[in-house]
């Protein structure tokens, strides 16, 4: 029986979107950065970063509980005022657009390098951006339902990969357990807490969520799930390839799928993983497009956001095609500028909003009390 739709997102759709958007970072350029920082203790960074992210997430949930009719842009304008709020939202929009473009370029580089070296870069890029545009055009609810529909298949395939290669891993590769030192791991965990920035951006969809409880449950369960998934996967990378050998592997997840051998009938399973991986990537980019168009629509009070999708998709394509040296330039822009600087601001935004909100409430109450006494 088909359940009636109310146009809103529930816990499972929000959870699925988070699980796909954050989980896909195991297979893009993110492992290269974290492995360089954490060495054979890389698996600790997602755990400690997840514990750190709980702080701004709780501040955000507190604000949303207090302002149940407002999404992230509304909160920013209401608390920070017209001009500062506009500046903050503009920074957020630029970060999302550039992040989407550079992530797509990284995905294009992976597909071109490992699977289709003779296919033109522009053709692969158009395929990805076209797919994400088509999904985003269906709307937020359809994208959320699609995410929930494919999530079990994606995660079951990943689980089976871990099961089938378990006899090839070497637990001793995880030692020394603290890698470069616990102090270094803690420092890098603070630096790369930004791998979870989608948990803050999800508040852009808050007014499209059925209840505040749905949003809170999806955020907390989603964080616990992706932390566990990332820690296990990074541990597998190290146990399979060892450190420092794993540093020389540009895309360890794709290399992991190539090493899978089950039976003698099928000699290669990487095509299966490639299909699921591309579907997840396209969904991720569709959600990023929805993030960006929602911000523009909210900032300029545009009721129908769908006409904005094509211009922003085109802008994403143009930015993604800009880097002349894709590996070095994408690394610098995405992992140094975005992850270590701009997204740090976004992660701190809920704390800034909470402090300013409480300060304004305190001074308002104090002024009202003084007026009453007079």
Buried (B, 14 or more C-beta within 10 A) or exposed (E): EEEEEEEBBBBBBBBBBBBBBBBBBBBBBBBBBBBBBBBBBBBBBBBBBBEBBBBBBBBBBBBBEEBEEBBBBBBBBBBBEEEEBBEBBEBBBBBBBBBBBBBBBBBBBBBBBBBEEEEEBEEBBEBBBEBBBEBBBEBBBBBBBBBBEBBEEBBEBBEBBBEBBEEEBEEEBBEEEBBBEEEBBBBBBEBBBBBBBBBBBBBBBBBBBBEBEBBBBBBBBBBEBBBEBBBBBBBBBBBBBBBEEBBEBBBBBBBBBEBBEEEEEEEEBBEBBBEBBBBBBBBBBBBBBBBBBBBBBBBEEBEEBEEBBBEBBEBBBEBBBEBEEBBEBBBBBBBEBBBEEBBBBBBBBBBBBBEBBEEBEEEEEEEEEEEEEE
